[in-house]
Amino acid sequence: MEKRGGRRRLRRVLITLAVVVGVFGAAVGGSLAWWWTSADISTVGKVRFADELAVPPLARSTVDRDGTRVFDLRMRAGTTEFRKGVATPTWGFDGSHLGPTLRAKRGERVAVRVRNALDEASSVHWHGMHLPAAMDGGPHQTVAAGSAWTPRWTVDQPAATLWYHPHPHGATERHVRRGLAGMFLLDDEDSERLKLPKTYGVDDLPVMVQDVTFDGAEFDHGHRFLANSGFLGERTMVNGTLDPYAEVRDERVRLRLLNASTARIYTFGFADDRPFALVGTDGGLLPEPASMDRVQLSLGERAEIVVTVRPGERTVLRSYPWRQGNGWERRFDGGDDSFDVLQLRAAERLRPSPAVPARLAADPGLGLPEAGDAVRARHFELRRSGINGRPMAMDRIDRTVTRGTTEVWTLRNAGDMTHNFHVHDAEFRVLDVDGKRPERALRGRKDTVAVPTGSTVRIALRFDGPPDPDIPYMYHCHLLSHEDLGMMGQFVVVEKGRRAGAVPDHAGH
């Protein structure tokens, strides 16, 4: 009898456990199903477009006796009213949020007096600029709280849409997301002769796109559940404007698109699928315009497009879901998300605009190196844990390159999500993606390129100096949380026959 009773008790226990496990499994399965089906975000058709687009002012400058154009930038904390009556704590350059647009011409000597009025150290990196490593504004050029730094260099590259942002090691994502970013536009004689829209703030608009989530008055600085890319906001803003529209009074308008988010990839197009002319990429103008209706920008990438509007119409710049990415990325890293970004409102009467020129850059080869010019090949395996299995170390120089030489770098994404790759100082040519000719948006001058999961991208770079064996440039993933966690390396440029030196201890300026 006792054995029979014991078996019955055991049976009841097992049945109870099975029920508990079944209920738990159903609850977990149901939660996962809910998270899977509800993970995407869309603001399509939901944006009111009630606020006129803010256009960052052109930064004032003075010219020294020696001809140097001098700018002033002050990093400071403040508050910004993104929503009526709600003050949000933010950081900015010369204001409470974002910064003015710096503008200079090829051949000019420039200096930027950077003052740090924050309560912690930061830096200012000139993304896409060709300049000495000591002036680059990377993690070795931090500006201590209450201190100043004045980098100087000569602009020696074609007209382009560049930008500036902080680069303190381990804190870049937080500093950029709080509002420290701005554009740096370069002009040259060739670009000034072209009949492209070029009146800043009128038919030539900066479009700095960021994503944001509000938690009460403040920005939400958490990460999206199950995302491994970094911060992903629930809505976008342009130039710090949440529901932006831009009045257009010309037949054609030039949009200088910048992905200034910290983790999100955008695929830009228009709601009515109208074509536009891609005229420039990261480092400047293309040899000729490319007609398309979508252009994808990963973190830090830029694209200059010219779009035609008709009198009295309204059209919306939209971000569409990714074309690449695995299932997890599409659901949880923003790949399936879509946003209405900016409304263009055409006036009833428009000023006529010339057609987009058939030829743009004076040099059809863009001055970029070819694979056959390379004297060395290098391989870079991209994982969140580090590049080539090594996380960033401030006192370690990872690569030494010889001034004036060309190399081919093979970028292999061996991880479980899309990364991108940014190289300081050197612009590059994308040779191929998975062995195939790159799409048109990747055939211009580039300093940043997306590398999808499982893909291989080959780039050709020429290192024109100036040499400095002790102070390194960076290469890194521009998903800023990945960069902060150590997905970055360092290289120095040296004269032929020279070796790398020792990275000095930079305690800040």
C-alpha positions as CSV (number, residue, x, y, z in Angstrom):
1,M,0.0,0.0,0.0
2,E,2.8,2.4,0.9
3,K,4.5,1.8,-2.4
4,R,1.2,2.4,-4.2
5,G,0.6,5.6,-2.3
6,G,4.2,6.8,-2.9
7,R,3.8,6.2,-6.7
8,R,0.6,8.3,-6.7
9,R,2.3,11.1,-4.8
10,L,5.2,11.0,-7.3
11,R,2.7,11.0,-10.2
12,R,1.0,14.1,-8.8
13,V,4.3,15.9,-8.3
14,L,5.4,15.1,-11.9
15,I,2.0,16.2,-13.3
16,T,2.2,19.4,-11.3
17,L,5.8,20.0,-12.5
18,A,4.7,19.3,-16.1
19,V,1.8,21.8,-15.7
20,V,4.1,24.5,-14.2
21,V,6.7,23.9,-17.0
22,G,4.0,24.0,-19.6
23,V,2.5,27.2,-18.3
24,F,6.0,28.8,-18.0
25,G,6.9,27.7,-21.5
26,A,3.7,29.0,-22.9
27,A,4.3,32.3,-21.1
28,V,7.9,32.6,-22.4
29,G,6.8,31.6,-25.8
30,G,4.0,34.0,-25.8
31,S,6.3,36.8,-24.6
32,L,8.8,36.0,-27.3
33,A,6.1,36.0,-29.9
34,W,4.8,39.3,-28.7
35,W,8.3,40.8,-28.6
36,W,8.9,39.4,-32.1
37,T,5.7,40.8,-33.6
38,S,5.8,44.1,-31.9
39,A,9.5,44.9,-32.1
40,D,9.4,47.1,-35.1
41,I,8.8,50.9,-34.9
42,S,7.1,53.1,-37.5
43,T,6.2,56.8,-37.5
44,V,4.9,56.6,-41.1
45,G,1.8,58.7,-41.3
46,K,2.0,59.8,-37.7
47,V,4.3,62.8,-37.8
48,R,2.5,66.2,-37.7
49,F,5.3,68.2,-39.4
50,A,4.3,71.1,-37.3
51,D,7.8,72.7,-36.7
52,E,9.9,74.5,-39.3
53,L,13.2,72.9,-39.8
54,A,16.0,74.5,-37.8
55,V,19.0,75.3,-39.9
56,P,22.3,75.5,-37.9
57,P,23.9,78.9,-38.3
58,L,27.1,79.3,-40.2
59,A,29.9,79.7,-37.6
60,R,31.5,83.1,-37.4
61,S,35.2,83.3,-38.1
62,T,38.0,85.8,-38.2
63,V,41.1,85.9,-40.3
64,D,44.5,86.3,-38.7
65,R,47.3,88.4,-40.2
66,D,48.9,85.3,-41.6
67,G,45.6,84.4,-43.4
68,T,44.5,81.7,-41.0
69,R,40.7,81.4,-40.7
70,V,39.9,81.0,-36.9
71,F,36.7,79.5,-35.5
72,D,35.6,79.3,-31.9
73,L,33.6,76.4,-30.4
74,R,32.5,76.1,-26.8
75,M,31.2,72.9,-25.5
76,R,28.6,73.6,-22.8
77,A,25.6,72.1,-21.0
78,G,22.1,73.6,-21.2
79,T,18.4,72.8,-21.8
80,T,16.5,72.6,-25.0
81,E,12.7,72.8,-25.5
82,F,12.1,70.1,-28.1
83,R,8.4,69.9,-27.0
84,K,6.5,73.0,-26.0
85,G,6.9,73.8,-22.3
86,V,9.3,70.9,-21.6
87,A,13.0,71.6,-21.0
88,T,15.3,68.8,-21.7
89,P,19.0,68.8,-20.4
90,T,21.3,68.8,-23.4
91,W,24.8,69.6,-24.5
92,G,25.9,71.7,-27.5
93,F,28.6,73.8,-29.1
94,D,28.0,77.5,-28.7
95,G,24.4,76.7,-27.7
96,S,22.4,74.3,-25.8
97,H,22.1,71.6,-28.5
98,L,24.2,70.6,-31.6
99,G,26.6,73.1,-33.1
100,P,27.0,75.7,-35.9
101,T,28.1,74.7,-39.4
102,L,31.8,75.4,-40.0
103,R,32.7,76.3,-43.6
104,A,36.1,76.6,-45.2
105,K,37.7,76.4,-48.7
106,R,40.4,74.2,-50.0
107,G,43.8,75.7,-49.5
108,E,42.8,77.7,-46.5
109,R,44.7,77.5,-43.2
110,V,42.2,77.0,-40.4
111,A,42.3,77.0,-36.6
112,V,39.5,76.1,-34.2
113,R,39.7,77.4,-30.6
114,V,37.8,74.6,-28.7
115,R,36.8,75.4,-25.1
116,N,35.3,72.9,-22.8
117,A,32.8,74.4,-20.4
118,L,31.4,70.9,-19.4
119,D,32.1,69.3,-16.1
120,E,34.0,66.4,-17.7
121,A,36.6,65.9,-20.4
122,S,35.6,65.5,-24.1
123,S,37.1,66.0,-27.5
124,V,36.2,67.2,-31.0
125,H,37.0,64.9,-33.9
126,W,36.9,66.3,-37.5
127,H,35.2,63.3,-39.1
128,G,36.4,62.9,-42.7
129,M,39.1,65.6,-42.5
130,H,42.6,65.1,-43.8
131,L,44.9,66.6,-41.2
132,P,47.8,65.8,-38.9
133,A,47.2,63.1,-36.2
134,A,47.8,65.6,-33.4
135,M,44.9,67.7,-34.7
136,D,42.5,64.8,-35.3
137,G,40.5,65.1,-32.1
138,G,40.5,61.5,-31.3
139,P,40.8,59.9,-27.9
140,H,44.4,61.1,-27.6
141,Q,43.4,64.8,-27.9
142,T,40.9,65.1,-25.0
143,V,40.1,68.5,-23.7
144,A,39.8,68.5,-19.9
145,A,36.9,70.3,-18.2
146,G,37.6,74.0,-18.1
147,S,40.5,73.7,-20.6
148,A,41.0,74.7,-24.2
149,W,42.6,73.2,-27.4
150,T,43.4,74.9,-30.7
151,P,44.1,72.5,-33.6
152,R,45.5,74.1,-36.8
153,W,45.8,72.6,-40.3
154,T,45.6,73.4,-44.0
155,V,42.5,72.2,-45.8
156,D,43.8,69.9,-48.6
157,Q,40.9,67.9,-50.0
158,P,38.0,68.4,-52.4
159,A,34.7,70.0,-51.5
160,A,32.7,67.7,-49.2
161,T,30.1,67.4,-46.4
162,L,32.0,66.5,-43.3
163,W,31.1,66.7,-39.6
164,Y,32.5,67.1,-36.1
165,H,31.7,65.2,-32.9
166,P,33.3,64.1,-29.7
167,H,35.6,61.0,-29.5
168,P,36.5,60.4,-25.9
169,H,37.4,56.7,-25.4
170,G,34.5,54.9,-23.7
171,A,32.1,57.9,-23.7
172,T,31.6,58.8,-27.3
173,E,28.0,57.5,-27.6
174,R,26.8,59.4,-24.5
175,H,28.5,62.7,-25.6
176,V,27.1,62.5,-29.2
177,R,23.6,61.5,-28.0
178,R,23.5,64.4,-25.6
179,G,23.9,66.8,-28.6
180,L,27.6,67.4,-29.4
181,A,27.6,67.3,-33.2
182,G,27.8,69.7,-36.2
183,M,28.6,69.9,-39.8
184,F,31.8,71.1,-41.5
185,L,31.4,72.0,-45.1
186,L,34.3,72.3,-47.5
187,D,34.3,74.2,-50.8
188,D,36.7,74.3,-53.7
189,E,37.0,76.2,-57.1
190,D,35.5,73.2,-59.0
191,S,32.4,72.9,-56.8
192,E,31.8,76.7,-56.9
193,R,31.7,76.6,-60.7
194,L,29.1,73.9,-60.8
195,K,25.4,74.8,-61.2
196,L,24.3,72.9,-58.2
197,P,22.0,74.3,-55.5
198,K,24.4,76.1,-53.2
199,T,22.6,78.8,-51.1
200,Y,23.0,77.5,-47.6
201,G,19.7,77.2,-45.8
202,V,17.7,78.0,-48.9
203,D,18.2,75.4,-51.6
204,D,21.2,73.7,-49.9
205,L,20.0,72.2,-46.6
206,P,21.9,70.4,-43.9
207,V,19.9,67.3,-42.9
208,M,21.4,65.9,-39.7
209,V,19.3,62.9,-38.7
210,Q,19.2,61.5,-35.2
211,D,16.8,59.2,-33.3
212,V,15.5,59.9,-29.8
213,T,13.3,58.6,-27.1
214,F,12.0,60.8,-24.3
215,D,11.6,59.6,-20.7
216,G,9.7,62.5,-19.2
217,A,11.7,65.6,-19.8
218,E,15.0,63.8,-20.5
219,F,16.5,61.8,-23.3
220,D,16.2,58.1,-22.6
221,H,19.8,56.8,-22.4
222,G,18.8,53.1,-22.1
223,H,19.1,50.5,-24.9
224,R,16.2,48.8,-26.6
225,F,15.3,45.4,-25.2
226,L,17.1,42.6,-27.0
227,A,19.0,45.0,-29.2
228,N,22.8,44.6,-29.4
229,S,23.6,47.5,-31.6
230,G,23.3,50.3,-29.1
231,F,20.7,53.0,-28.4
232,L,17.7,53.0,-30.8
233,G,15.2,55.8,-30.4
234,E,11.4,55.7,-31.2
235,R,11.3,58.8,-33.4
236,T,13.7,60.9,-35.5
237,M,14.6,64.5,-35.5
238,V,16.5,66.6,-38.0
239,N,18.9,69.3,-36.9
240,G,17.2,69.0,-33.5
241,T,13.7,69.6,-34.8
242,L,11.2,66.8,-33.9
243,D,8.4,67.3,-36.4
244,P,10.2,69.1,-39.2
245,Y,9.1,70.7,-42.4
246,A,11.2,72.8,-44.8
247,E,9.8,75.5,-47.1
248,V,11.2,75.0,-50.6
249,R,11.1,78.0,-53.0
250,D,13.3,76.5,-55.8
251,E,12.6,73.8,-58.3
252,R,15.6,71.8,-57.0
253,V,16.9,71.4,-53.5
254,R,20.1,69.9,-52.3
255,L,19.9,67.8,-49.1
256,R,23.2,67.1,-47.3
257,L,22.2,63.9,-45.5
258,L,24.1,62.9,-42.4
259,N,23.4,59.9,-40.2
260,A,24.4,61.4,-36.9
261,S,22.6,58.7,-34.8
262,T,24.6,56.4,-32.6
263,A,23.4,53.0,-33.6
264,R,20.6,53.2,-36.3
265,I,21.0,52.6,-40.0
266,Y,18.7,54.6,-42.4
267,T,17.6,53.9,-45.9
268,F,16.5,57.2,-47.3
269,G,13.9,57.7,-50.0
270,F,10.7,59.7,-50.6
271,A,7.2,58.6,-49.7
272,D,6.1,58.8,-53.4
273,D,9.3,56.9,-54.6
274,R,10.4,59.9,-56.7
275,P,13.9,59.6,-58.0
276,F,16.7,61.9,-56.9
277,A,20.2,62.5,-58.1
278,L,23.0,61.3,-55.8
279,V,25.8,63.9,-56.4
280,G,28.1,63.3,-53.5
281,T,29.2,60.8,-50.8
282,D,31.4,61.0,-47.7
283,G,34.4,62.6,-49.2
284,G,32.9,64.8,-52.0
285,L,31.3,64.9,-55.4
286,L,30.8,61.9,-57.7
287,P,32.2,62.0,-61.3
288,E,28.6,62.2,-62.5
289,P,25.2,62.1,-60.8
290,A,23.5,58.8,-60.2
291,S,19.7,58.6,-60.4
292,M,18.2,56.4,-57.6
293,D,15.2,56.3,-55.2
294,R,17.0,54.9,-52.1
295,V,20.3,55.5,-50.4
296,Q,21.4,53.7,-47.3
297,L,23.6,55.4,-44.7
298,S,25.1,53.7,-41.7
299,L,26.5,55.6,-38.8
300,G,28.6,58.6,-39.8
301,E,28.0,58.3,-43.5
302,R,26.9,61.2,-45.7
303,A,25.2,61.6,-49.0
304,E,24.4,64.7,-51.0
305,I,21.2,64.4,-53.1
306,V,19.3,66.8,-55.3
307,V,15.6,66.4,-55.5
308,T,13.1,68.1,-57.9
309,V,9.8,69.4,-56.6
310,R,6.7,70.8,-58.3
311,P,4.8,74.0,-57.3
312,G,2.5,73.6,-54.3
313,E,3.3,70.0,-53.6
314,R,4.4,68.3,-50.4
315,T,6.6,65.3,-50.2
316,V,8.2,63.4,-47.3
317,L,11.7,62.2,-46.9
318,R,11.3,58.7,-45.4
319,S,13.6,56.1,-43.9
320,Y,12.7,52.6,-45.1
321,P,13.6,49.2,-43.6
322,W,17.0,47.8,-44.3
323,R,17.8,45.8,-47.4
324,Q,20.3,43.7,-45.5
325,G,20.5,42.2,-42.0
326,N,19.6,38.9,-40.5
327,G,16.2,38.2,-38.9
328,W,17.3,39.2,-35.4
329,E,18.8,42.5,-36.7
330,R,15.6,43.3,-38.7
331,R,13.4,42.8,-35.7
332,F,15.5,44.0,-32.7
333,D,18.3,46.2,-34.1
334,G,16.0,48.5,-36.1
335,G,16.1,46.8,-39.5
336,D,12.3,46.7,-39.8
337,D,11.8,50.2,-38.5
338,S,10.5,53.0,-40.7
339,F,10.3,56.8,-40.1
340,D,8.8,59.9,-41.7
341,V,11.8,62.1,-41.4
342,L,11.2,65.5,-43.1
343,Q,8.5,67.1,-45.1
344,L,9.3,69.4,-48.1
345,R,6.7,72.0,-48.8
346,A,7.0,73.5,-52.2
347,A,5.8,77.1,-52.7
348,E,3.1,77.8,-55.2
349,R,5.6,79.6,-57.4
350,L,9.1,78.2,-57.6
351,R,12.3,79.8,-58.8
352,P,13.7,77.9,-61.8
353,S,16.8,75.8,-61.1
354,P,19.3,74.6,-63.7
355,A,19.5,70.9,-64.5
356,V,21.9,68.8,-62.5
357,P,25.2,68.9,-64.4
358,A,26.1,65.7,-66.3
359,R,29.7,66.0,-65.0
360,L,30.5,66.8,-61.4
361,A,34.0,66.0,-60.0
362,A,36.8,67.2,-62.3
363,D,38.8,64.0,-61.9
364,P,36.8,60.9,-63.1
365,G,39.0,58.7,-60.9
366,L,38.4,61.0,-57.9
367,G,42.1,60.8,-57.0
368,L,41.4,57.4,-55.3
369,P,43.8,54.5,-55.4
370,E,43.2,51.3,-57.2
371,A,43.9,47.7,-56.1
372,G,46.8,47.5,-58.4
373,D,48.5,50.4,-56.6
374,A,48.7,48.4,-53.4
375,V,52.0,47.5,-51.8
376,R,50.4,45.6,-48.9
377,A,47.3,43.8,-47.9
378,R,45.8,43.6,-44.4
379,H,42.8,41.8,-43.0
380,F,40.4,43.0,-40.3
381,E,37.9,40.7,-38.6
382,L,35.0,42.6,-37.1
383,R,33.4,41.4,-33.9
384,R,31.9,43.3,-31.0
385,S,34.6,41.8,-28.8
386,G,37.3,43.7,-30.8
387,I,38.9,43.9,-34.2
388,N,41.1,40.9,-35.0
389,G,40.2,39.6,-31.6
390,R,41.8,42.5,-29.7
391,P,39.9,45.3,-27.9
392,M,41.2,48.8,-28.1
393,A,44.3,49.7,-26.0
394,M,45.3,53.3,-25.8
395,D,49.0,52.5,-25.4
396,R,49.2,50.0,-28.3
397,I,49.8,50.8,-31.9
398,D,48.2,48.1,-34.0
399,R,49.3,49.0,-37.5
400,T,52.2,51.0,-39.0
401,V,51.8,52.3,-42.6
402,T,54.3,54.1,-44.8
403,R,53.5,57.5,-46.0
404,G,52.7,57.8,-49.8
405,T,51.8,54.1,-50.1
406,T,48.6,52.3,-51.0
407,E,47.2,49.3,-49.2
408,V,44.2,47.0,-49.6
409,W,42.3,46.3,-46.4
410,T,39.9,43.4,-46.3
411,L,37.0,43.9,-43.8
412,R,35.3,40.6,-42.8
413,N,32.3,40.7,-40.6
414,A,32.5,37.4,-38.7
415,G,30.0,38.4,-36.0
416,D,26.3,38.2,-35.6
417,M,25.2,41.7,-36.6
418,T,26.1,44.5,-39.1
419,H,29.0,46.6,-38.2
420,N,30.5,49.5,-40.1
421,F,34.1,50.7,-40.5
422,H,35.5,54.2,-40.3
423,V,39.1,55.2,-41.0
424,H,40.5,58.5,-39.8
425,D,42.4,60.8,-42.2
426,A,42.4,58.5,-45.2
427,E,39.6,58.4,-47.7
428,F,39.2,55.1,-49.6
429,R,37.8,53.4,-52.6
430,V,35.4,50.5,-52.0
431,L,36.8,47.8,-54.4
432,D,34.1,45.2,-54.0
433,V,31.5,43.8,-51.6
434,D,31.4,40.0,-51.4
435,G,33.4,39.9,-54.6
436,K,31.0,42.0,-56.6
437,R,31.2,45.6,-57.8
438,P,29.9,48.0,-55.2
439,E,26.5,49.7,-55.7
440,R,26.6,53.3,-57.0
441,A,26.3,54.9,-53.6
442,L,29.6,53.2,-52.7
443,R,31.6,54.2,-55.7
444,G,32.6,57.7,-54.5
445,R,35.1,59.0,-52.0
446,K,34.4,57.1,-48.7
447,D,35.6,57.2,-45.1
448,T,32.9,55.0,-43.6
449,V,31.3,51.8,-45.0
450,A,28.8,49.3,-43.7
451,V,29.8,45.6,-43.5
452,P,26.7,43.4,-43.2
453,T,26.8,40.1,-41.2
454,G,28.9,37.5,-43.0
455,S,30.0,39.9,-45.7
456,T,33.5,40.9,-46.9
457,V,34.3,44.4,-48.1
458,R,37.6,45.3,-49.7
459,I,38.9,48.9,-49.7
460,A,41.9,50.6,-51.2
461,L,43.6,53.4,-49.1
462,R,46.5,55.7,-49.8
463,F,48.2,57.2,-46.8
464,D,49.4,60.7,-47.8
465,G,50.5,61.7,-44.3
466,P,51.6,63.8,-42.7
467,P,53.9,61.3,-40.9
468,D,54.0,61.0,-37.1
469,P,55.4,57.8,-35.5
470,D,54.1,58.6,-32.0
471,I,50.5,59.9,-32.4
472,P,48.0,57.5,-34.0
473,Y,44.9,57.7,-36.1
474,M,41.9,55.5,-35.4
475,Y,40.0,52.8,-37.3
476,H,36.8,51.6,-35.7
477,C,33.2,50.5,-35.8
478,H,31.1,53.7,-35.9
479,L,28.2,52.1,-34.0
480,L,29.3,54.2,-31.0
481,S,28.5,51.7,-28.2
482,H,30.7,49.2,-30.0
483,E,33.5,51.8,-30.4
484,D,33.2,52.6,-26.7
485,L,33.4,48.9,-25.7
486,G,36.7,48.6,-27.6
487,M,35.9,47.8,-31.2
488,M,38.7,50.1,-32.4
489,G,42.4,50.1,-33.3
490,Q,45.2,52.5,-33.9
491,F,47.7,53.2,-36.8
492,V,50.5,55.6,-37.3
493,V,51.9,56.9,-40.6
494,V,55.7,57.0,-40.9
495,E,58.3,57.8,-43.5
496,K,59.8,54.9,-45.4
497,G,62.1,52.8,-43.3
498,R,60.9,54.3,-40.0
499,R,59.2,52.4,-37.2
500,A,56.3,53.3,-34.9
501,G,57.2,55.1,-31.7
502,A,55.6,55.1,-28.3
503,V,52.1,56.6,-27.8
504,P,52.6,59.4,-25.3
505,D,50.4,59.6,-22.1
506,H,47.7,62.1,-23.0
507,A,46.1,63.5,-19.8
508,G,44.1,66.1,-21.7
509,H,44.7,69.6,-22.8
